[in-house]
């Protein structure tokens, strides 16, 4: 799978989401019955049952919405999910307030993609690769993080298939390690962009990996001496 003009895939998931977020209706404060009204045990049981049934109904509605691909969801679906899925709302708010998808950790982006019905790129990264993604986000290296997201995207639906690059090289993106050499010589050729934007993203990731490898090598050398 060789894609063209991908750009910043991570940001695309946020911009694709509907910008108008449903406002939660303000709930009235519960009345203070303490000391004035005695509630019988039967009444308490009935109230608890009603509350549980309501919670179950909300969860069923959330599950139904999440089962739909994003393109089939209505504005009402999006508003309901934002109002009733606390973690989804928190992540959406964080991405809005802290600079977009680039502010999200791998786990947060994974949850947003799944709950929002977007293409789930984070599921294509290993535990170590997600840790690398979090490193890049923490350091504000948005270009390198976007490149890592593009690599994850290139793995979707591959199922171990081999890819032949225009230069004749053959490799499996799902099993190929994300190293500086592999990014420079293999992964970057899966995304063709005449503007040069994706080349800059992959060069940022390559440079970061080279610096990290150099630091690890220097640390090992200090230990050995």
Buried (B, 14 or more C-beta within 10 A) or exposed (E): EEBEEBBBBBBBBBEEBBEEBBEEEEEEEEEEEEEEEEEEEEEEEEEEEEEEEEEEEBEEBBEEBBEEEBEEBEEEBBBBBBBBBEEBBEBBEBBBEEEBBBBBBBEBBBBBBBBBBBBBBBEBBEEEBBEBBBBBBEEEBBBBBBBBBBBBBBBBEBEEEEBEBEEEEEBBBBEBEBBBEBBBBBBBBBBBBEEEBBBEBBBBBBBBBBEEEEEEEEEEEEEEE
